Amino acid sequence: MNGYKASRRIRELKDGNKSQIPIVAMTANAFEEDKKMALASGMNDHVAKPIDMNVLLPTIMKYM
């Protein structure tokens, strides 16, 4: 199962606490189309690899 399918399954869970957990894609697929696919699958955000801590940390903090 890939991350897109896993995100969809998580969003379909009946338990609201579980279905609403933040999901951030961290992937080498960095094109705008990839970001759109991540968001369309239910992910909250997208961070491209190689990971830049100046991008990753503020992204995570948005969901804390």
PDB file of N, CA, C, O and CB in Angstrom:
ATOM      1  N   MET A   1       0.857  -1.162   0.000  1.00  0.00           N
ATOM      2  CA  MET A   1       0.000   0.000   0.000  1.00  0.00           C
ATOM      3  C   MET A   1       0.907   1.230   0.000  1.00  0.00           C
ATOM      4  O   MET A   1       1.838   1.322   0.800  1.00  0.00           O
ATOM      5  CB  MET A   1      -0.977  -0.005   1.228  1.00  0.00           C
ATOM      6  N   ASN A   2       0.631   2.167  -0.898  1.00  0.00           N
ATOM      7  CA  ASN A   2       1.428   3.390  -0.920  1.00  0.00           C
ATOM      8  C   ASN A   2       0.838   4.435   0.027  1.00  0.00           C
ATOM      9  O   ASN A   2      -0.223   4.223   0.615  1.00  0.00           O
ATOM     10  CB  ASN A   2       1.511   3.951  -2.351  1.00  0.00           C
ATOM     11  N   GLY A   3       1.524   5.548   0.166  1.00  0.00           N
ATOM     12  CA  GLY A   3       1.102   6.596   1.086  1.00  0.00           C
ATOM     13  C   GLY A   3      -0.231   7.224   0.725  1.00  0.00           C
ATOM     14  O   GLY A   3      -0.999   7.605   1.608  1.00  0.00           O
ATOM     15  N   TYR A   4      -0.512   7.334  -0.570  1.00  0.00           N
ATOM     16  CA  TYR A   4      -1.786   7.919  -1.002  1.00  0.00           C
ATOM     17  C   TYR A   4      -2.959   7.048  -0.534  1.00  0.00           C
ATOM     18  O   TYR A   4      -3.942   7.541   0.018  1.00  0.00           O
ATOM     19  CB  TYR A   4      -1.816   8.080  -2.548  1.00  0.00           C
ATOM     20  N   LYS A   5      -2.825   5.749  -0.771  1.00  0.00           N
ATOM     21  CA  LYS A   5      -3.892   4.825  -0.382  1.00  0.00           C
ATOM     22  C   LYS A   5      -4.016   4.749   1.141  1.00  0.00           C
ATOM     23  O   LYS A   5      -5.123   4.693   1.676  1.00  0.00           O
ATOM     24  CB  LYS A   5      -3.629   3.423  -0.964  1.00  0.00           C
ATOM     25  N   ALA A   6      -2.882   4.748   1.830  1.00  0.00           N
ATOM     26  CA  ALA A   6      -2.912   4.717   3.293  1.00  0.00           C
ATOM     27  C   ALA A   6      -3.610   5.966   3.838  1.00  0.00           C
ATOM     28  O   ALA A   6      -4.389   5.876   4.786  1.00  0.00           O
ATOM     29  CB  ALA A   6      -1.477   4.608   3.864  1.00  0.00           C
ATOM     30  N   SER A   7      -3.337   7.111   3.252  1.00  0.00           N
ATOM     31  CA  SER A   7      -3.986   8.358   3.699  1.00  0.00           C
ATOM     32  C   SER A   7      -5.491   8.288   3.491  1.00  0.00           C
ATOM     33  O   SER A   7      -6.261   8.685   4.366  1.00  0.00           O
ATOM     34  CB  SER A   7      -3.407   9.576   2.945  1.00  0.00           C
ATOM     35  N   ARG A   8      -5.909   7.789   2.348  1.00  0.00           N
ATOM     36  CA  ARG A   8      -7.352   7.658   2.094  1.00  0.00           C
ATOM     37  C   ARG A   8      -8.007   6.740   3.121  1.00  0.00           C
ATOM     38  O   ARG A   8      -9.088   7.033   3.631  1.00  0.00           O
ATOM     39  CB  ARG A   8      -7.603   7.121   0.673  1.00  0.00           C
ATOM     40  N   ARG A   9      -7.345   5.635   3.414  1.00  0.00           N
ATOM     41  CA  ARG A   9      -7.900   4.692   4.395  1.00  0.00           C
ATOM     42  C   ARG A   9      -7.993   5.326   5.780  1.00  0.00           C
ATOM     43  O   ARG A   9      -8.984   5.141   6.486  1.00  0.00           O
ATOM     44  CB  ARG A   9      -7.041   3.420   4.459  1.00  0.00           C
ATOM     45  N   ILE A  10      -6.978   6.060   6.161  1.00  0.00           N
ATOM     46  CA  ILE A  10      -6.997   6.732   7.465  1.00  0.00           C
ATOM     47  C   ILE A  10      -8.141   7.726   7.510  1.00  0.00           C
ATOM     48  O   ILE A  10      -8.854   7.795   8.512  1.00  0.00           O
ATOM     49  CB  ILE A  10      -5.651   7.445   7.743  1.00  0.00           C
ATOM     50  N   ARG A  11      -8.334   8.493   6.458  1.00  0.00           N
ATOM     51  CA  ARG A  11      -9.402   9.492   6.428  1.00  0.00           C
ATOM     52  C   ARG A  11     -10.792   8.852   6.455  1.00  0.00           C
ATOM     53  O   ARG A  11     -11.760   9.507   6.840  1.00  0.00           O
ATOM     54  CB  ARG A  11      -9.262  10.363   5.189  1.00  0.00           C
ATOM     55  N   GLU A  12     -10.903   7.587   6.054  1.00  0.00           N
ATOM     56  CA  GLU A  12     -12.184   6.879   6.060  1.00  0.00           C
ATOM     57  C   GLU A  12     -12.525   6.241   7.401  1.00  0.00           C
ATOM     58  O   GLU A  12     -13.636   5.742   7.577  1.00  0.00           O
ATOM     59  CB  GLU A  12     -12.176   5.822   5.004  1.00  0.00           C
ATOM     60  N   LEU A  13     -11.590   6.250   8.348  1.00  0.00           N
ATOM     61  CA  LEU A  13     -11.846   5.626   9.647  1.00  0.00           C
ATOM     62  C   LEU A  13     -13.026   6.298  10.336  1.00  0.00           C
ATOM     63  O   LEU A  13     -13.220   7.508  10.222  1.00  0.00           O
ATOM     64  CB  LEU A  13     -10.594   5.698  10.542  1.00  0.00           C
ATOM     65  N   LYS A  14     -13.803   5.505  11.047  1.00  0.00           N
ATOM     66  CA  LYS A  14     -14.983   6.025  11.744  1.00  0.00           C
ATOM     67  C   LYS A  14     -14.611   6.793  13.014  1.00  0.00           C
ATOM     68  O   LYS A  14     -15.349   7.684  13.434  1.00  0.00           O
ATOM     69  CB  LYS A  14     -15.929   4.880  12.094  1.00  0.00           C
ATOM     70  N   ASP A  15     -13.488   6.462  13.621  1.00  0.00           N
ATOM     71  CA  ASP A  15     -13.012   7.147  14.819  1.00  0.00           C
ATOM     72  C   ASP A  15     -12.429   8.502  14.412  1.00  0.00           C
ATOM     73  O   ASP A  15     -11.378   8.565  13.773  1.00  0.00           O
ATOM     74  CB  ASP A  15     -11.949   6.283  15.578  1.00  0.00           C
ATOM     75  N   GLY A  16     -13.111   9.575  14.782  1.00  0.00           N
ATOM     76  CA  GLY A  16     -12.692  10.921  14.391  1.00  0.00           C
ATOM     77  C   GLY A  16     -11.305  11.304  14.877  1.00  0.00           C
ATOM     78  O   GLY A  16     -10.586  12.032  14.192  1.00  0.00           O
ATOM     79  N   ASN A  17     -10.919  10.817  16.063  1.00  0.00           N
ATOM     80  CA  ASN A  17      -9.579  11.120  16.560  1.00  0.00           C
ATOM     81  C   ASN A  17      -8.505  10.521  15.658  1.00  0.00           C
ATOM     82  O   ASN A  17      -7.459  11.130  15.433  1.00  0.00           O
ATOM     83  CB  ASN A  17      -9.413  10.600  17.988  1.00  0.00           C
ATOM     84  N   LYS A  18      -8.768   9.341  15.151  1.00  0.00           N
ATOM     85  CA  LYS A  18      -7.799   8.680  14.281  1.00  0.00           C
ATOM     86  C   LYS A  18      -7.876   9.200  12.852  1.00  0.00           C
ATOM     87  O   LYS A  18      -6.847   9.357  12.194  1.00  0.00           O
ATOM     88  CB  LYS A  18      -8.022   7.177  14.296  1.00  0.00           C
ATOM     89  N   SER A  19      -9.066   9.465  12.373  1.00  0.00           N
ATOM     90  CA  SER A  19      -9.221   9.868  10.968  1.00  0.00           C
ATOM     91  C   SER A  19      -8.731  11.289  10.697  1.00  0.00           C
ATOM     92  O   SER A  19      -8.533  11.669   9.543  1.00  0.00           O
ATOM     93  CB  SER A  19     -10.674   9.754  10.561  1.00  0.00           C
ATOM     94  N   GLN A  20      -8.536  12.065  11.746  1.00  0.00           N
ATOM     95  CA  GLN A  20      -8.123  13.452  11.563  1.00  0.00           C
ATOM     96  C   GLN A  20      -6.670  13.721  11.951  1.00  0.00           C
ATOM     97  O   GLN A  20      -6.262  14.877  12.061  1.00  0.00           O
ATOM     98  CB  GLN A  20      -9.016  14.343  12.357  1.00  0.00           C
ATOM     99  N   ILE A  21      -5.888  12.658  12.161  1.00  0.00           N
ATOM    100  CA  ILE A  21      -4.483  12.887  12.505  1.00  0.00           C
ATOM    101  C   ILE A  21      -3.779  13.599  11.349  1.00  0.00           C
ATOM    102  O   ILE A  21      -4.105  13.354  10.188  1.00  0.00           O
ATOM    103  CB  ILE A  21      -3.769  11.547  12.837  1.00  0.00           C
ATOM    104  N   PRO A  22      -2.834  14.462  11.646  1.00  0.00           N
ATOM    105  CA  PRO A  22      -2.091  15.133  10.579  1.00  0.00           C
ATOM    106  C   PRO A  22      -1.224  14.141   9.806  1.00  0.00           C
ATOM    107  O   PRO A  22      -0.566  13.285  10.395  1.00  0.00           O
ATOM    108  CB  PRO A  22      -1.218  16.255  11.158  1.00  0.00           C
ATOM    109  N   ILE A  23      -1.235  14.268   8.504  1.00  0.00           N
ATOM    110  CA  ILE A  23      -0.405  13.435   7.631  1.00  0.00           C
ATOM    111  C   ILE A  23       0.391  14.364   6.731  1.00  0.00           C
ATOM    112  O   ILE A  23      -0.180  15.170   5.996  1.00  0.00           O
ATOM    113  CB  ILE A  23      -1.273  12.428   6.787  1.00  0.00           C
ATOM    114  N   VAL A  24       1.716  14.247   6.793  1.00  0.00           N
ATOM    115  CA  VAL A  24       2.600  15.070   5.967  1.00  0.00           C
ATOM    116  C   VAL A  24       3.403  14.142   5.068  1.00  0.00           C
ATOM    117  O   VAL A  24       4.115  13.261   5.550  1.00  0.00           O
ATOM    118  CB  VAL A  24       3.546  15.964   6.848  1.00  0.00           C
ATOM    119  N   ALA A  25       3.286  14.343   3.767  1.00  0.00           N
ATOM    120  CA  ALA A  25       4.072  13.557   2.817  1.00  0.00           C
ATOM    121  C   ALA A  25       5.514  14.049   2.848  1.00  0.00           C
ATOM    122  O   ALA A  25       5.763  15.253   2.805  1.00  0.00           O
ATOM    123  CB  ALA A  25       3.482  13.657   1.375  1.00  0.00           C
ATOM    124  N   MET A  26       6.456  13.124   2.923  1.00  0.00           N
ATOM    125  CA  MET A  26       7.879  13.445   2.795  1.00  0.00           C
ATOM    126  C   MET A  26       8.398  12.557   1.679  1.00  0.00           C
ATOM    127  O   MET A  26       8.612  11.360   1.868  1.00  0.00           O
ATOM    128  CB  MET A  26       8.681  13.220   4.159  1.00  0.00           C
ATOM    129  N   THR A  27       8.597  13.154   0.519  1.00  0.00           N
ATOM    130  CA  THR A  27       8.878  12.369  -0.672  1.00  0.00           C
ATOM    131  C   THR A  27       9.842  13.076  -1.608  1.00  0.00           C
ATOM    132  O   THR A  27       9.968  14.300  -1.580  1.00  0.00           O
ATOM    133  CB  THR A  27       7.596  12.057  -1.398  1.00  0.00           C
ATOM    134  N   ALA A  28      10.518  12.297  -2.434  1.00  0.00           N
ATOM    135  CA  ALA A  28      11.392  12.860  -3.459  1.00  0.00           C
ATOM    136  C   ALA A  28      10.579  13.367  -4.651  1.00  0.00           C
ATOM    137  O   ALA A  28      11.114  14.060  -5.516  1.00  0.00           O
ATOM    138  CB  ALA A  28      12.416  11.813  -3.921  1.00  0.00           C
ATOM    139  N   ASN A  29       9.294  13.024  -4.699  1.00  0.00           N
ATOM    140  CA  ASN A  29       8.419  13.508  -5.767  1.00  0.00           C
ATOM    141  C   ASN A  29       8.039  14.952  -5.452  1.00  0.00           C
ATOM    142  O   ASN A  29       7.115  15.203  -4.679  1.00  0.00           O
ATOM    143  CB  ASN A  29       7.139  12.606  -5.915  1.00  0.00           C
ATOM    144  N   ALA A  30       8.754  15.896  -6.054  1.00  0.00           N
ATOM    145  CA  ALA A  30       8.662  17.290  -5.624  1.00  0.00           C
ATOM    146  C   ALA A  30       7.935  18.202  -6.604  1.00  0.00           C
ATOM    147  O   ALA A  30       7.916  19.416  -6.404  1.00  0.00           O
ATOM    148  CB  ALA A  30      10.027  17.822  -5.393  1.00  0.00           C
ATOM    149  N   PHE A  31       7.344  17.658  -7.643  1.00  0.00           N
ATOM    150  CA  PHE A  31       6.631  18.501  -8.591  1.00  0.00           C
ATOM    151  C   PHE A  31       5.295  18.956  -8.011  1.00  0.00           C
ATOM    152  O   PHE A  31       4.765  18.325  -7.096  1.00  0.00           O
ATOM    153  CB  PHE A  31       6.411  17.755  -9.910  1.00  0.00           C
ATOM    154  N   GLU A  32       4.759  20.035  -8.533  1.00  0.00           N
ATOM    155  CA  GLU A  32       3.477  20.566  -8.063  1.00  0.00           C
ATOM    156  C   GLU A  32       2.380  19.515  -8.198  1.00  0.00           C
ATOM    157  O   GLU A  32       1.497  19.428  -7.345  1.00  0.00           O
ATOM    158  CB  GLU A  32       3.097  21.838  -8.847  1.00  0.00           C
ATOM    159  N   GLU A  33       2.430  18.728  -9.252  1.00  0.00           N
ATOM    160  CA  GLU A  33       1.453  17.652  -9.457  1.00  0.00           C
ATOM    161  C   GLU A  33       1.508  16.637  -8.310  1.00  0.00           C
ATOM    162  O   GLU A  33       0.475  16.131  -7.873  1.00  0.00           O
ATOM    163  CB  GLU A  33       1.708  16.944 -10.806  1.00  0.00           C
ATOM    164  N   ASP A  34       2.722  16.346  -7.828  1.00  0.00           N
ATOM    165  CA  ASP A  34       2.883  15.413  -6.705  1.00  0.00           C
ATOM    166  C   ASP A  34       2.256  15.987  -5.442  1.00  0.00           C
ATOM    167  O   ASP A  34       1.592  15.267  -4.695  1.00  0.00           O
ATOM    168  CB  ASP A  34       4.374  15.103  -6.464  1.00  0.00           C
ATOM    169  N   LYS A  35       2.461  17.265  -5.201  1.00  0.00           N
ATOM    170  CA  LYS A  35       1.866  17.911  -4.033  1.00  0.00           C
ATOM    171  C   LYS A  35       0.341  17.866  -4.126  1.00  0.00           C
ATOM    172  O   LYS A  35      -0.336  17.592  -3.135  1.00  0.00           O
ATOM    173  CB  LYS A  35       2.358  19.373  -3.910  1.00  0.00           C
ATOM    174  N   LYS A  36      -0.191  18.133  -5.302  1.00  0.00           N
ATOM    175  CA  LYS A  36      -1.644  18.088  -5.486  1.00  0.00           C
ATOM    176  C   LYS A  36      -2.196  16.698  -5.230  1.00  0.00           C
ATOM    177  O   LYS A  36      -3.264  16.552  -4.635  1.00  0.00           O
ATOM    178  CB  LYS A  36      -2.016  18.538  -6.892  1.00  0.00           C
ATOM    179  N   MET A  37      -1.467  15.663  -5.679  1.00  0.00           N
ATOM    180  CA  MET A  37      -1.918  14.282  -5.445  1.00  0.00           C
ATOM    181  C   MET A  37      -1.917  13.957  -3.955  1.00  0.00           C
ATOM    182  O   MET A  37      -2.818  13.281  -3.460  1.00  0.00           O
ATOM    183  CB  MET A  37      -1.019  13.281  -6.204  1.00  0.00           C
ATOM    184  N   ALA A  38      -0.900  14.442  -3.244  1.00  0.00           N
ATOM    185  CA  ALA A  38      -0.830  14.197  -1.804  1.00  0.00           C
ATOM    186  C   ALA A  38      -2.018  14.846  -1.098  1.00  0.00           C
ATOM    187  O   ALA A  38      -2.672  14.216  -0.267  1.00  0.00           O
ATOM    188  CB  ALA A  38       0.499  14.732  -1.223  1.00  0.00           C
ATOM    189  N   LEU A  39      -2.289  16.086  -1.426  1.00  0.00           N
ATOM    190  CA  LEU A  39      -3.402  16.790  -0.794  1.00  0.00           C
ATOM    191  C   LEU A  39      -4.738  16.164  -1.178  1.00  0.00           C
ATOM    192  O   LEU A  39      -5.635  16.058  -0.341  1.00  0.00           O
ATOM    193  CB  LEU A  39      -3.386  18.269  -1.182  1.00  0.00           C
ATOM    194  N   ALA A  40      -4.877  15.753  -2.421  1.00  0.00           N
ATOM    195  CA  ALA A  40      -6.124  15.137  -2.878  1.00  0.00           C
ATOM    196  C   ALA A  40      -6.376  13.793  -2.192  1.00  0.00           C
ATOM    197  O   ALA A  40      -7.527  13.377  -2.055  1.00  0.00           O
ATOM    198  CB  ALA A  40      -6.090  14.947  -4.395  1.00  0.00           C
ATOM    199  N   SER A  41      -5.322  13.118  -1.764  1.00  0.00           N
ATOM    200  CA  SER A  41      -5.481  11.830  -1.104  1.00  0.00           C
ATOM    201  C   SER A  41      -5.805  11.983   0.383  1.00  0.00           C
ATOM    202  O   SER A  41      -6.048  10.993   1.073  1.00  0.00           O
ATOM    203  CB  SER A  41      -4.222  11.002  -1.276  1.00  0.00           C
ATOM    204  N   GLY A  42      -5.806  13.221   0.873  1.00  0.00           N
ATOM    205  CA  GLY A  42      -6.156  13.456   2.269  1.00  0.00           C
ATOM    206  C   GLY A  42      -4.993  13.869   3.154  1.00  0.00           C
ATOM    207  O   GLY A  42      -5.168  14.086   4.353  1.00  0.00           O
ATOM    208  N   MET A  43      -3.817  13.977   2.573  1.00  0.00           N
ATOM    209  CA  MET A  43      -2.675  14.436   3.368  1.00  0.00           C
ATOM    210  C   MET A  43      -2.842  15.930   3.647  1.00  0.00           C
ATOM    211  O   MET A  43      -3.470  16.656   2.877  1.00  0.00           O
ATOM    212  CB  MET A  43      -1.320  14.151   2.630  1.00  0.00           C
ATOM    213  N   ASN A  44      -2.270  16.366   4.755  1.00  0.00           N
ATOM    214  CA  ASN A  44      -2.381  17.768   5.127  1.00  0.00           C
ATOM    215  C   ASN A  44      -1.336  18.650   4.459  1.00  0.00           C
ATOM    216  O   ASN A  44      -1.575  19.834   4.218  1.00  0.00           O
ATOM    217  CB  ASN A  44      -2.271  17.903   6.612  1.00  0.00           C
ATOM    218  N   ASP A  45      -0.183  18.073   4.162  1.00  0.00           N
ATOM    219  CA  ASP A  45       0.909  18.877   3.619  1.00  0.00           C
ATOM    220  C   ASP A  45       1.890  17.982   2.888  1.00  0.00           C
ATOM    221  O   ASP A  45       1.748  16.760   2.864  1.00  0.00           O
ATOM    222  CB  ASP A  45       1.625  19.664   4.734  1.00  0.00           C
ATOM    223  N   HIS A  46       2.895  18.623   2.290  1.00  0.00           N
ATOM    224  CA  HIS A  46       3.866  17.928   1.455  1.00  0.00           C
ATOM    225  C   HIS A  46       5.225  18.581   1.657  1.00  0.00           C
ATOM    226  O   HIS A  46       5.351  19.801   1.547  1.00  0.00           O
ATOM    227  CB  HIS A  46       3.447  17.956  -0.048  1.00  0.00           C
ATOM    228  N   VAL A  47       6.248  17.774   1.953  1.00  0.00           N
ATOM    229  CA  VAL A  47       7.621  18.259   2.102  1.00  0.00           C
ATOM    230  C   VAL A  47       8.494  17.425   1.178  1.00  0.00           C
ATOM    231  O   VAL A  47       8.485  16.196   1.241  1.00  0.00           O
ATOM    232  CB  VAL A  47       8.117  18.170   3.600  1.00  0.00           C
ATOM    233  N   ALA A  48       9.243  18.099   0.325  1.00  0.00           N
ATOM    234  CA  ALA A  48      10.083  17.400  -0.647  1.00  0.00           C
ATOM    235  C   ALA A  48      11.435  17.020  -0.043  1.00  0.00           C
ATOM    236  O   ALA A  48      11.975  17.728   0.807  1.00  0.00           O
ATOM    237  CB  ALA A  48      10.290  18.269  -1.890  1.00  0.00           C
ATOM    238  N   LYS A  49      11.963  15.897  -0.498  1.00  0.00           N
ATOM    239  CA  LYS A  49      13.313  15.472  -0.132  1.00  0.00           C
ATOM    240  C   LYS A  49      14.286  16.051  -1.151  1.00  0.00           C
ATOM    241  O   LYS A  49      13.880  16.287  -2.289  1.00  0.00           O
ATOM    242  CB  LYS A  49      13.424  13.908  -0.070  1.00  0.00           C
ATOM    243  N   PRO A  50      15.513  16.286  -0.814  1.00  0.00           N
ATOM    244  CA  PRO A  50      16.087  16.049   0.505  1.00  0.00           C
ATOM    245  C   PRO A  50      15.469  17.001   1.525  1.00  0.00           C
ATOM    246  O   PRO A  50      15.156  18.150   1.216  1.00  0.00           O
ATOM    247  CB  PRO A  50      17.619  16.215   0.471  1.00  0.00           C
ATOM    248  N   ILE A  51      15.304  16.501   2.732  1.00  0.00           N
ATOM    249  CA  ILE A  51      14.632  17.254   3.776  1.00  0.00           C
ATOM    250  C   ILE A  51      15.468  18.464   4.179  1.00  0.00           C
ATOM    251  O   ILE A  51      16.663  18.363   4.456  1.00  0.00           O
ATOM    252  CB  ILE A  51      14.358  16.361   4.993  1.00  0.00           C
ATOM    253  N   ASP A  52      14.804  19.595   4.199  1.00  0.00           N
ATOM    254  CA  ASP A  52      15.381  20.850   4.679  1.00  0.00           C
ATOM    255  C   ASP A  52      14.692  21.144   6.009  1.00  0.00           C
ATOM    256  O   ASP A  52      13.486  21.388   6.043  1.00  0.00           O
ATOM    257  CB  ASP A  52      15.192  22.043   3.631  1.00  0.00           C
ATOM    258  N   MET A  53      15.444  21.121   7.089  1.00  0.00           N
ATOM    259  CA  MET A  53      14.858  21.318   8.417  1.00  0.00           C
ATOM    260  C   MET A  53      14.178  22.679   8.545  1.00  0.00           C
ATOM    261  O   MET A  53      13.269  22.842   9.359  1.00  0.00           O
ATOM    262  CB  MET A  53      15.931  21.177   9.489  1.00  0.00           C
ATOM    263  N   ASN A  54      14.612  23.654   7.750  1.00  0.00           N
ATOM    264  CA  ASN A  54      13.973  24.969   7.766  1.00  0.00           C
ATOM    265  C   ASN A  54      12.590  24.939   7.131  1.00  0.00           C
ATOM    266  O   ASN A  54      11.805  25.873   7.297  1.00  0.00           O
ATOM    267  CB  ASN A  54      14.845  25.982   7.048  1.00  0.00           C
ATOM    268  N   VAL A  55      12.294  23.877   6.410  1.00  0.00           N
ATOM    269  CA  VAL A  55      10.965  23.674   5.828  1.00  0.00           C
ATOM    270  C   VAL A  55      10.179  22.668   6.672  1.00  0.00           C
ATOM    271  O   VAL A  55       9.006  22.884   6.978  1.00  0.00           O
ATOM    272  CB  VAL A  55      11.075  23.183   4.355  1.00  0.00           C
ATOM    273  N   LEU A  56      10.832  21.574   7.041  1.00  0.00           N
ATOM    274  CA  LEU A  56      10.152  20.503   7.767  1.00  0.00           C
ATOM    275  C   LEU A  56       9.613  20.956   9.127  1.00  0.00           C
ATOM    276  O   LEU A  56       8.443  20.724   9.432  1.00  0.00           O
ATOM    277  CB  LEU A  56      11.098  19.340   7.960  1.00  0.00           C
ATOM    278  N   LEU A  57      10.440  21.591   9.935  1.00  0.00           N
ATOM    279  CA  LEU A  57      10.003  21.959  11.281  1.00  0.00           C
ATOM    280  C   LEU A  57       8.804  22.909  11.285  1.00  0.00           C
ATOM    281  O   LEU A  57       7.848  22.656  12.020  1.00  0.00           O
ATOM    282  CB  LEU A  57      11.147  22.595  12.029  1.00  0.00           C
ATOM    283  N   PRO A  58       8.809  23.991  10.499  1.00  0.00           N
ATOM    284  CA  PRO A  58       7.610  24.840  10.483  1.00  0.00           C
ATOM    285  C   PRO A  58       6.371  24.109   9.963  1.00  0.00           C
ATOM    286  O   PRO A  58       5.255  24.386  10.401  1.00  0.00           O
ATOM    287  CB  PRO A  58       7.863  26.069   9.631  1.00  0.00           C
ATOM    288  N   THR A  59       6.567  23.188   9.040  1.00  0.00           N
ATOM    289  CA  THR A  59       5.442  22.416   8.518  1.00  0.00           C
ATOM    290  C   THR A  59       4.836  21.555   9.623  1.00  0.00           C
ATOM    291  O   THR A  59       3.618  21.528   9.798  1.00  0.00           O
ATOM    292  CB  THR A  59       5.889  21.533   7.331  1.00  0.00           C
ATOM    293  N   ILE A  60       5.681  20.861  10.359  1.00  0.00           N
ATOM    294  CA  ILE A  60       5.194  20.039  11.464  1.00  0.00           C
ATOM    295  C   ILE A  60       4.530  20.894  12.530  1.00  0.00           C
ATOM    296  O   ILE A  60       3.491  20.514  13.069  1.00  0.00           O
ATOM    297  CB  ILE A  60       6.337  19.236  12.077  1.00  0.00           C
ATOM    298  N   MET A  61       5.108  22.027  12.835  1.00  0.00           N
ATOM    299  CA  MET A  61       4.568  22.899  13.893  1.00  0.00           C
ATOM    300  C   MET A  61       3.158  23.404  13.560  1.00  0.00           C
ATOM    301  O   MET A  61       2.384  23.707  14.468  1.00  0.00           O
ATOM    302  CB  MET A  61       5.504  24.097  14.115  1.00  0.00           C
ATOM    303  N   LYS A  62       2.823  23.494  12.290  1.00  0.00           N
ATOM    304  CA  LYS A  62       1.465  23.914  11.910  1.00  0.00           C
ATOM    305  C   LYS A  62       0.411  22.966  12.443  1.00  0.00           C
ATOM    306  O   LYS A  62      -0.740  23.359  12.633  1.00  0.00           O
ATOM    307  CB  LYS A  62       1.344  24.009  10.398  1.00  0.00           C
ATOM    308  N   TYR A  63       0.791  21.725  12.686  1.00  0.00           N
ATOM    309  CA  TYR A  63      -0.181  20.696  13.062  1.00  0.00           C
ATOM    310  C   TYR A  63      -0.041  20.256  14.517  1.00  0.00           C
ATOM    311  O   TYR A  63      -0.692  19.300  14.938  1.00  0.00           O
ATOM    312  CB  TYR A  63      -0.033  19.493  12.157  1.00  0.00           C
ATOM    313  N   MET A  64       0.786  20.932  15.277  1.00  0.00           N
ATOM    314  CA  MET A  64       0.984  20.592  16.693  1.00  0.00           C
ATOM    315  C   MET A  64      -0.030  21.333  17.553  1.00  0.00           C
ATOM    316  O   MET A  64      -0.030  21.182  18.775  1.00  0.00           O
ATOM    317  CB  MET A  64       2.426  20.933  17.147  1.00  0.00           C
TER     318      MET A  64
END
